[in-house]
């Protein structure tokens, strides 16, 4: 009879099962057509009405108990099997989804590599910093007053619920501030990294990349700044005798300030940098404002410096003939296959 076994013994018997085959055998033993429970139900036919009610109720309770325990053990076995499969089938998410597709370096990464290489040959070191910045580092230390348009919500992403009024940095200049507060001059750095502004169209993105440069010493001049930028652009765009001009401009963190234009021509609807009758703004620059030096605990009567900044996406678009900024951030393998670069290209350039 079905009641010859103790429920605890049945529970232990089922819980000790570690394969679906054994579990199915036990299910058939209790619930199959010729199992203990169906046979017990058949035996009710010879009982009186009162006995049928009592025994029938007992058998149904027992049946539900067995079904529930079997179901629970089946779930345990299934989860164990899935966990084992996941452990055995480790997936490298950094690999391309199609093994026939060769990986490529993104144009943004390639541009950053090129920039670091060029300025590295000029003895610049690379500095980095956090994407989330304090109001002081992002604005105040850079001589940007509270009423300045750059602080308005349509340009800056402010983070709610923090006491320091943190923001997603709108430029990489906060890293310059961090470097000046941490190190004494002379300072000679470039700062590549992500920046954020509330803007999005074919030529603007809410997240983009910049590279900024900073030199602080006792004798930095505007001549040094101009010669550095001309040399960089000639190396980056691989042109000789670059045609350029500097126009007076305004930035709160530099004084005097300037924007640099380069000449260009259009060939087959593509921009060719270096010469021509058209001008294109390429970057902003200037001598570091003495107020910024003082905010960063540097004596402006002893030291002076220059700084510059440019958009990495803009440089990439001009060099590689990319027309839409948004394509940099789309998951398009055909686009990356066309504009991407082989890893071996960088190994060759670096001498590896």
C-alpha angles and dihedrals in degrees: 000000000000093000095060088090124071115237091234090055091050091047091052092046092054095042091053092059113106103177136059091231093058091044091053092050091053091046090054090046091059105023107020122111090268095031126127096260098049090046090051090052090052089053090062090077093078095050130091121259093259092047090048091056094048098041093039091055091049092050093048091051090050091047092053090048093053093044092051094048092047091049092050092049091049090054091049091051092047093051090047091051092049092048091050091049093049091050092051096043102056111177122208101219090193091068122091113264091239116053088208090062115086116222118248134200112245116246090241091056091044091051091050090050090052093047093050091047094051096045090041088062086055090055096254116148124215121244129186136187143179123294090225110068139180121252089245096056095041099043122354099053089049092058094254107145123215094258094054114123091234088071094058118112094244090065104033133054107222119196114229126221100033130113097218094058090238122195139190099259113260093203138005092252092103087071088058088054092049091049094050092048091049102039136043121231141300091078125172115169146142122210118204118180152113121297133184136218133160098252135104134176140106091302101028134056131187088234120037141147131256137179120206131184131208132187121180123176140118098279110029112144140184088252090060090050094050095046091048093052094045091051092048095050093046090052095043097048092034095233133135126221094015113206109226145151137199120222125195111254141159132253121158092225098052132053119212096025131191143178119222122221127192127203119244145174131206116238117182088344091305125115117243113198123215111050142020142088096284127083129214127190108235108170149346126242146152147146113302110262109248088229090062091051091051091048087056094050095255119134105242091197090064104030136044134173150175133235138191138183137193139173115255094205089053092051091048093049092051096045099043101032097247111161105189123053092203092066089071090069101039121102095239115145094187090055092048092046089054100042100026127100134229118250088231090064090066094041090055093048092049093047096246 
